[in-house]
């Protein structure tokens, strides 16, 4: 099962533990926005799109696993009732 919140927490923890990498990434994005803003904006929009798709997939996988648990619980209840 994909858990988006745990991945987001891992990313935030990584950047908080590695301040120099976070600063370097921020400077690279800022420099790229200054030199080539159109390409950088398209790249960031693509990244946000992938994050949104990943988030939606994680929500859908969570709902399907909950339905599977409910189905198995119902099957067990029916089997117990039959005996």
C-alpha positions as a Markdown table, in Angstrom:
| # | Residue | x | y | z |
|---|---|---|---|---|
| 1 | Unk | 0.0 | 0.0 | 0.0 |
| 2 | Unk | 1.3 | 3.5 | -0.9 |
| 3 | Unk | 1.3 | 5.9 | 2.0 |
| 4 | Unk | 1.8 | 9.4 | 0.7 |
| 5 | Unk | 2.0 | 11.0 | 4.2 |
| 6 | Unk | 4.9 | 8.8 | 5.2 |
| 7 | Unk | 6.8 | 9.6 | 2.0 |
| 8 | Unk | 6.2 | 13.3 | 2.5 |
| 9 | Unk | 7.4 | 13.0 | 6.1 |
| 10 | Unk | 10.6 | 11.2 | 4.9 |
| 11 | Unk | 11.3 | 13.9 | 2.3 |
| 12 | Unk | 10.8 | 16.7 | 4.9 |
| 13 | Unk | 13.0 | 14.8 | 7.4 |
| 14 | Unk | 15.7 | 14.4 | 4.8 |
| 15 | Unk | 15.7 | 18.1 | 3.9 |
| 16 | Unk | 15.6 | 19.1 | 7.6 |
| 17 | Unk | 18.6 | 16.8 | 8.4 |
| 18 | Unk | 20.5 | 17.9 | 5.3 |
| 19 | Unk | 20.3 | 21.7 | 5.4 |
| 20 | Unk | 23.1 | 22.2 | 2.9 |
| 21 | Unk | 21.3 | 20.0 | 0.3 |
| 22 | Unk | 18.0 | 21.9 | 0.9 |
| 23 | Unk | 19.8 | 25.3 | 0.5 |
| 24 | Unk | 21.6 | 24.1 | -2.7 |
| 25 | Unk | 18.3 | 22.9 | -4.2 |
| 26 | Unk | 16.6 | 26.2 | -3.3 |
| 27 | Unk | 19.4 | 28.1 | -4.9 |
| 28 | Unk | 19.4 | 25.9 | -8.0 |
| 29 | Unk | 15.6 | 26.4 | -8.4 |
| 30 | Unk | 16.0 | 30.2 | -7.8 |
| 31 | Unk | 18.8 | 30.5 | -10.3 |
| 32 | Unk | 16.9 | 28.4 | -12.8 |
| 33 | Unk | 13.8 | 30.6 | -12.3 |
| 34 | Unk | 16.0 | 33.7 | -12.9 |
| 35 | Unk | 17.7 | 32.5 | -16.0 |
| 36 | Unk | 15.0 | 30.4 | -17.7 |
| 37 | Unk | 11.7 | 31.0 | -16.0 |
| 38 | Unk | 9.5 | 29.4 | -18.7 |
| 39 | Unk | 11.3 | 26.1 | -18.7 |
| 40 | Unk | 11.5 | 26.0 | -14.9 |
| 41 | Unk | 7.8 | 26.8 | -14.5 |
| 42 | Unk | 7.0 | 24.0 | -16.9 |
| 43 | Unk | 9.3 | 21.6 | -15.0 |
| 44 | Unk | 7.8 | 22.5 | -11.6 |
| 45 | Unk | 4.3 | 22.2 | -13.0 |
| 46 | Unk | 5.2 | 18.7 | -14.2 |
| 47 | Unk | 6.6 | 17.8 | -10.8 |
| 48 | Unk | 3.5 | 19.0 | -9.1 |
| 49 | Unk | 1.3 | 17.1 | -11.6 |
| 50 | Unk | 3.3 | 13.9 | -10.7 |
| 51 | Unk | 2.9 | 14.5 | -7.0 |
| 52 | Unk | -0.8 | 15.0 | -7.5 |
| 53 | Unk | -1.1 | 11.8 | -9.4 |
| 54 | Unk | 0.9 | 9.9 | -6.8 |
| 55 | Unk | -1.3 | 11.4 | -4.1 |
| 56 | Unk | -4.5 | 10.3 | -5.9 |
| 57 | Unk | -3.1 | 6.8 | -6.4 |
| 58 | Unk | -2.3 | 6.6 | -2.7 |
| 59 | Unk | -5.9 | 7.6 | -1.8 |
| 60 | Unk | -7.4 | 5.1 | -4.2 |
| 61 | Unk | -5.1 | 2.3 | -2.9 |
| 62 | Unk | -6.1 | 3.0 | 0.7 |
| 63 | Unk | -9.8 | 2.9 | -0.1 |
| 64 | Unk | -9.4 | -0.4 | -2.0 |
| 65 | Unk | -7.5 | -2.1 | 0.9 |
| 66 | Unk | -10.3 | -0.9 | 3.3 |
| 67 | Unk | -12.9 | -2.5 | 1.0 |
| 68 | Unk | -10.9 | -5.7 | 0.8 |
| 69 | Unk | -10.7 | -5.9 | 4.6 |
| 70 | Unk | -14.5 | -5.3 | 4.8 |
| 71 | Unk | -15.1 | -8.1 | 2.2 |
| 72 | Unk | -12.9 | -10.6 | 4.0 |
| 73 | Unk | -14.6 | -9.7 | 7.3 |
| 74 | Unk | -18.0 | -10.2 | 5.8 |
| 75 | Unk | -17.0 | -13.6 | 4.3 |
| 76 | Unk | -15.7 | -14.7 | 7.7 |
| 77 | Unk | -18.9 | -13.6 | 9.4 |
| 78 | Unk | -21.0 | -15.5 | 6.8 |
| 79 | Unk | -18.9 | -18.7 | 7.2 |
| 80 | Unk | -19.2 | -18.5 | 11.0 |
| 81 | Unk | -22.9 | -18.0 | 10.7 |
| 82 | Unk | -23.3 | -21.0 | 8.4 |
| 83 | Unk | -21.6 | -23.3 | 10.8 |
